[in-house]
Amino acid sequence: MADWNKRYLETGERLFGENPNEYVREVMARSDVNISSALMIADGDGRNGAWLAAQGIQVTAVDISDVATEQALEHDDAMGVTVERIAADLETWTPDPGRTFDAAFMIYLQCETAVRQRAVEIAARALNPNGWFVAEGFATGDDGSGELGPGKDDLLYDPEGLLSALADMRIVHALSGRVHLDEGVKHRGTGWVFRLLARRNG
């Protein structure tokens, strides 16, 4: 596991920029996506969770880095939004019993495959009927043209594995391909990415 506390401490600016992820915004712009609560998995220093909260959504965000979580809380205050933020390891963390959400977002969760699969399964179980699962991350299947990514296969999203973990859900959108990212100092260039939108049955 990468030392994310060190990474967030060493940078003088937000690692992934000030603005929310483009795919998160695309999903939220859909006419059929109307949510009031969301679980943010690996929200880092908070750009996506804070943006959703600014849209009037009740957000719970989990990240392994307590440094990033503190930075996120500071950014929340600056934006005038409130986000429930939890510093915890997804290898062991689970939502409180009976806690459910209208949507779960997993945006660039870079961790070992087993931990990521567990996170997906936890998120899927915590969705309300007709709830949404949204994911984007560097993925397997790179054709060699991408500049970005963690450099280790075990840290890459496995599209087949993610789809298998969500077999009981309806796949609305699933796409692997090369995209250009401009999201802070860490996501600037081209990368091979998997984007997924799935919906739990009502």
C-alpha positions in Angstrom: 0.0 0.0 0.0 1.3 3.4 -0.9 2.1 5.9 1.9 -0.6 8.3 1.1 0.0 10.3 4.3 3.5 11.1 3.0 2.2 12.0 -0.4 -0.4 14.4 0.9 2.1 16.0 3.3 4.8 16.5 0.7 2.8 18.3 -1.9 2.3 22.0 -1.8 -1.0 21.8 -3.7 -3.9 19.5 -4.0 -2.7 16.2 -5.6 -5.7 15.9 -7.9 -6.8 19.5 -8.4 -9.5 21.7 -7.1 -12.3 20.5 -9.4 -14.4 17.3 -9.2 -13.7 14.4 -11.5 -15.2 14.8 -14.9 -17.0 11.4 -14.9 -18.6 12.2 -11.6 -20.0 15.4 -13.1 -21.1 13.5 -16.3 -23.0 10.9 -14.2 -24.6 13.6 -12.0 -25.8 15.4 -15.2 -27.8 12.4 -16.3 -31.6 12.9 -16.2 -32.1 9.5 -14.5 -29.7 10.2 -11.6 -31.4 11.9 -8.7 -29.8 11.1 -5.4 -29.9 12.6 -1.9 -27.1 10.5 -0.3 -23.7 9.2 -1.4 -20.8 7.1 -0.2 -17.4 8.3 -1.4 -14.8 5.6 -1.4 -11.2 6.9 -1.2 -12.2 10.5 -1.4 -8.6 11.7 -0.7 -8.5 15.4 0.1 -12.1 15.7 -0.7 -12.6 17.3 -4.1 -15.4 15.0 -5.2 -17.2 14.7 -1.9 -17.2 18.4 -1.3 -18.6 19.0 -4.8 -21.4 16.6 -4.2 -22.2 18.1 -0.9 -22.4 21.5 -2.6 -25.1 20.0 -4.8 -27.2 19.4 -1.7 -26.3 15.7 -1.3 -25.6 14.1 2.1 -22.1 12.7 1.7 -20.1 10.1 3.7 -16.5 9.9 2.6 -13.9 7.2 3.6 -10.2 7.4 3.0 -7.2 5.6 4.3 -5.1 8.7 4.9 -5.9 10.7 8.0 -3.7 13.5 6.6 -5.9 13.7 3.4 -9.0 13.5 5.6 -7.9 16.5 7.7 -7.1 18.4 4.5 -10.5 17.6 3.1 -12.2 18.9 6.2 -10.4 22.2 5.8 -11.5 22.4 2.2 -15.1 21.6 3.2 -15.0 24.5 5.7 -13.6 26.8 3.0 -16.4 25.8 0.7 -19.1 26.1 3.4 -20.2 22.4 3.0 -20.5 19.6 5.5 -19.2 16.1 4.7 -19.1 13.1 7.1 -15.4 12.1 6.7 -13.9 8.8 8.1 -10.2 7.9 8.1 -10.2 4.1 7.8 -8.7 1.2 6.0 -11.0 -0.3 3.4 -9.5 -3.7 4.2 -11.5 -3.7 7.4 -14.0 -0.8 7.3 -17.7 -1.3 6.9 -20.7 1.1 7.1 -22.7 1.1 10.3 -25.4 -1.7 10.3 -28.4 -0.6 8.4 -26.7 2.4 6.8 -27.6 2.8 3.1 -27.0 5.3 0.3 -28.5 6.3 -3.0 -25.1 6.1 -4.7 -21.6 4.9 -4.1 -18.6 6.4 -5.9 -15.2 4.8 -6.3 -12.9 7.2 -8.1 -9.3 6.2 -8.5 -9.0 3.8 -5.6 -5.4 2.6 -6.0 -5.0 -0.4 -3.8 -4.5 -4.1 -3.9 -7.1 -6.1 -5.9 -8.5 -7.9 -2.9 -9.1 -4.7 -1.0 -10.7 -3.0 -4.0 -13.0 -6.0 -4.6 -14.1 -5.9 -1.0 -14.8 -2.2 -1.3 -17.0 -2.8 -4.3 -18.9 -5.5 -2.6 -19.4 -3.4 0.6 -20.6 -0.5 -1.5 -23.0 -2.6 -3.5 -24.6 -4.0 -0.4 -25.0 -0.6 1.1 -27.0 0.8 -1.9 -30.7 1.5 -1.6 -33.0 -0.1 -4.2 -32.3 1.6 -7.6 -29.1 2.9 -6.1 -26.1 3.8 -8.3 -22.5 2.5 -8.3 -20.0 4.8 -10.1 -16.3 4.0 -10.7 -13.4 5.3 -12.6 -9.7 4.3 -12.4 -6.6 3.2 -14.2 -7.3 -0.2 -15.6 -5.7 -3.3 -17.1 -5.7 -3.6 -20.8 -3.4 -0.7 -21.5 -2.2 -0.7 -25.2 1.0 1.0 -24.2 -0.1 4.5 -25.1 -0.9 5.7 -21.6 1.4 8.0 -19.7 -0.4 7.8 -16.3 -1.1 4.9 -13.9 0.3 3.3 -10.8 2.8 1.1 -12.6 1.7 -2.1 -10.8 -0.9 -4.5 -12.3 -2.3 -5.3 -8.9 -3.2 -1.6 -8.4 -5.2 -1.4 -11.6 -8.9 -1.8 -12.0 -9.8 -5.2 -13.4 -13.0 -4.6 -15.5 -14.0 -8.2 -15.6 -13.5 -8.6 -11.8 -15.6 -5.4 -11.1 -18.4 -6.5 -13.4 -18.4 -9.9 -11.8 -18.7 -8.4 -8.3 -21.7 -6.4 -9.6 -23.4 -9.3 -11.4 -26.7 -8.7 -9.6 -26.8 -5.1 -10.8 -27.8 -3.6 -14.2 -24.8 -2.3 -16.1 -25.7 1.1 -17.6 -22.3 2.1 -18.9 -18.9 0.3 -19.0 -16.0 1.6 -21.0 -12.3 1.0 -21.2 -10.0 3.3 -23.2 -7.4 6.0 -23.3 -8.4 9.4 -22.0 -6.7 12.7 -21.3 -6.8 13.8 -17.7 -6.1 17.2 -16.3 -6.7 16.8 -12.6 -4.0 18.3 -10.5 -0.3 17.4 -10.4 -0.9 13.6 -10.3 -3.4 13.2 -13.1 -2.1 15.3 -16.0 -1.6 13.4 -19.2 -3.1 10.3 -20.9 -4.1 7.1 -19.2 -5.9 3.8 -19.8 -9.1 4.1 -17.8 -12.2 2.0 -16.9 -15.4 3.9 -16.3 -18.5 2.1 -14.9 -22.0 3.1 -14.1 -24.3 0.4 -12.6 -27.7 0.4 -10.9 -29.1 -1.9 -8.3 -32.5 -3.4 -9.0 -35.4 -1.8 -7.3 
